[in-house]
Amino acid sequence: MTAILVLLFSVPIMAEELPLELQGTKPETASDNKQNAPSETLMKLMEQRQQDLDRREAAIRREEERMKLLRSDIEGLVKQQEKPAKPGATVAPGAKPAATPPAANMAHLSQAFETMPVEEAAQRIDKMKEAVALNLLARLKGKTAGAILAALTPAKAARLVEKLAAEPRTASSEPSLERK
């Protein structure tokens, strides 16, 4: 019997193994402490996740507003290109009529087409005059121009590609080579 008592006192006893009365805590308090720690951590994680989602949503809204502005700019430029010349306007002798918009406008337009979804860009190019479409396609990055041509009707794409291939590279289209 003495051997058993010696064994009992020689083994260290952990607080969790002691009866609750000897630990000095109530059963509800022990379980509450265990539940509070994970729930607080979980709440912090949920708040961080919500903040991250709010930041992403705000970024998406800003990008949507930027895209709306670009679309309206492009539509305005397309409408401006489609307007017929005024009936009373005459071209000065020796002056070449402007078949395409100035280079600054084309640079802005090409940047807008780079960021636009391919399907929308193809719809707009399909309605443009071929001279403007060729100038624009020559300024776009090769990957973007290829995707837009793929979205066009095969006949229109073939016409544009043939004219692009036959057209000599001019100074106005060389900036596109640098961006590739």
C-alpha positions as CSV (number, residue, x, y, z in Angstrom):
1,M,0.0,0.0,0.0
2,T,2.9,2.3,0.7
3,A,4.2,1.7,-2.8
4,I,1.0,2.9,-4.3
5,L,1.0,6.1,-2.3
6,V,4.6,6.9,-3.3
7,L,3.7,6.4,-7.0
8,L,0.7,8.8,-6.7
9,F,2.8,11.6,-5.1
10,S,5.8,11.1,-7.5
11,V,3.8,11.7,-10.7
12,P,3.3,15.4,-11.5
13,I,-0.4,16.2,-11.9
14,M,-1.5,18.7,-14.5
15,A,-4.1,21.3,-13.6
16,E,-6.5,19.8,-16.2
17,E,-6.3,16.4,-14.6
18,L,-7.3,17.7,-11.2
19,P,-11.0,17.7,-10.2
20,L,-12.6,21.1,-10.8
21,E,-13.1,21.7,-7.1
22,L,-9.3,21.4,-6.6
23,Q,-8.5,23.7,-9.6
24,G,-10.5,26.5,-8.1
25,T,-12.5,27.2,-11.3
26,K,-16.1,26.7,-12.3
27,P,-17.0,24.6,-15.3
28,E,-18.6,27.5,-17.1
29,T,-15.5,29.7,-16.8
30,A,-13.1,27.2,-18.2
31,S,-15.3,26.6,-21.3
32,D,-16.0,30.3,-21.7
33,N,-12.2,31.1,-21.8
34,K,-11.7,28.4,-24.4
35,Q,-14.6,29.7,-26.6
36,N,-13.7,33.4,-26.3
37,A,-10.2,33.1,-27.6
38,P,-11.1,31.4,-30.9
39,S,-14.2,33.6,-31.4
40,E,-12.1,36.8,-30.9
41,T,-9.6,35.5,-33.4
42,L,-12.3,34.6,-35.8
43,M,-13.9,38.0,-35.5
44,K,-10.6,39.7,-36.2
45,L,-10.1,37.6,-39.3
46,M,-13.6,38.3,-40.5
47,E,-13.1,42.1,-40.0
48,Q,-9.8,41.9,-41.9
49,R,-11.5,40.0,-44.7
50,Q,-14.4,42.5,-44.9
51,Q,-11.9,45.4,-45.1
52,D,-10.1,43.6,-47.9
53,L,-13.3,43.1,-49.8
54,D,-14.3,46.7,-49.3
55,R,-11.0,47.9,-50.7
56,R,-11.4,45.6,-53.7
57,E,-14.9,46.8,-54.3
58,A,-13.8,50.4,-54.2
59,A,-11.0,49.7,-56.7
60,I,-13.4,48.0,-59.0
61,R,-15.8,50.9,-58.8
62,R,-12.9,53.4,-59.7
63,E,-11.9,51.2,-62.6
64,E,-15.6,51.0,-63.9
65,E,-15.8,54.8,-63.7
66,R,-12.5,55.1,-65.7
67,M,-13.8,52.7,-68.3
68,K,-17.0,54.7,-68.6
69,L,-15.0,57.8,-69.3
70,L,-12.9,56.0,-71.9
71,R,-15.9,54.6,-73.6
72,S,-17.5,58.0,-73.8
73,D,-14.3,59.5,-75.2
74,I,-14.1,56.8,-77.8
75,E,-17.7,57.1,-78.8
76,G,-17.2,60.9,-79.1
77,L,-14.2,60.4,-81.3
78,V,-16.0,57.8,-83.5
79,K,-19.0,60.1,-83.9
80,Q,-16.6,63.0,-84.8
81,Q,-15.0,60.8,-87.5
82,E,-18.3,59.7,-88.9
83,K,-19.7,63.2,-89.3
84,P,-19.7,64.2,-93.0
85,A,-17.9,67.3,-94.1
86,K,-19.9,70.5,-94.0
87,P,-21.5,71.2,-97.4
88,G,-20.2,74.8,-97.5
89,A,-16.6,73.9,-96.6
90,T,-14.1,74.0,-99.3
91,V,-10.5,72.7,-99.3
92,A,-7.8,75.2,-100.1
93,P,-6.0,74.5,-103.4
94,G,-3.0,72.3,-103.0
95,A,-4.1,71.2,-99.5
96,K,-4.6,67.6,-98.8
97,P,-7.9,66.7,-97.2
98,A,-7.5,65.1,-93.8
99,A,-8.4,61.4,-94.2
100,T,-7.3,60.5,-90.7
101,P,-7.3,62.4,-87.5
102,P,-4.2,64.1,-86.1
103,A,-1.5,61.9,-84.6
104,A,-2.3,63.2,-81.1
105,N,-5.9,62.1,-81.3
106,M,-4.8,58.7,-82.7
107,A,-2.4,58.2,-79.9
108,H,-5.1,58.8,-77.4
109,L,-7.5,56.7,-79.3
110,S,-5.1,53.8,-79.5
111,Q,-4.5,53.9,-75.8
112,A,-8.2,53.8,-75.2
113,F,-8.6,50.8,-77.5
114,E,-5.8,49.0,-75.7
115,T,-7.8,49.1,-72.5
116,M,-11.2,48.4,-74.0
117,P,-12.6,44.8,-74.1
118,V,-11.8,43.2,-77.5
119,E,-15.4,42.6,-78.5
120,E,-16.3,46.3,-78.0
121,A,-13.2,47.4,-79.8
122,A,-14.1,45.1,-82.8
123,Q,-17.6,46.5,-82.9
124,R,-16.3,50.1,-83.1
125,I,-13.6,49.3,-85.6
126,D,-16.2,47.5,-87.8
127,K,-18.2,50.8,-88.0
128,M,-15.2,53.1,-88.7
129,K,-13.9,54.2,-92.0
130,E,-11.2,51.9,-93.2
131,A,-8.5,54.6,-93.3
132,V,-9.1,55.4,-89.6
133,A,-9.3,51.7,-88.7
134,L,-6.0,50.9,-90.5
135,N,-4.2,53.8,-88.8
136,L,-5.6,52.7,-85.4
137,L,-4.7,49.0,-85.9
138,A,-1.2,50.0,-87.0
139,R,-0.7,51.8,-83.7
140,L,-2.0,49.0,-81.4
141,K,0.1,46.3,-79.9
142,G,0.3,43.2,-82.0
143,K,-1.5,41.1,-79.5
144,T,-4.4,43.6,-79.1
145,A,-4.7,44.1,-82.9
146,G,-4.7,40.4,-83.5
147,A,-7.5,39.8,-80.9
148,I,-9.6,42.6,-82.4
149,L,-9.1,41.3,-85.9
150,A,-10.1,37.9,-84.7
151,A,-13.4,39.3,-83.3
152,L,-14.2,41.1,-86.7
153,T,-16.0,39.3,-89.5
154,P,-13.6,37.3,-91.6
155,A,-14.2,39.4,-94.7
156,K,-13.6,42.7,-92.9
157,A,-10.5,41.3,-91.1
158,A,-9.0,40.1,-94.4
159,R,-9.5,43.4,-96.1
160,L,-7.9,45.3,-93.2
161,V,-5.0,42.8,-93.0
162,E,-4.3,43.1,-96.8
163,K,-4.3,46.9,-96.6
164,L,-2.1,46.8,-93.5
165,A,0.4,44.5,-95.3
166,A,0.4,46.7,-98.4
167,E,0.8,49.9,-96.5
168,P,4.4,51.1,-96.0
169,R,5.3,51.9,-92.4
170,T,5.1,55.6,-91.8
171,A,6.4,57.7,-88.9
172,S,2.9,57.8,-87.4
173,S,2.8,54.0,-86.9
174,E,6.3,53.6,-85.6
175,P,5.5,54.3,-82.0
176,S,3.6,51.1,-82.0
177,L,6.8,49.2,-82.8
178,E,8.5,50.6,-79.7
179,R,5.7,49.5,-77.3
180,K,5.7,45.9,-78.5
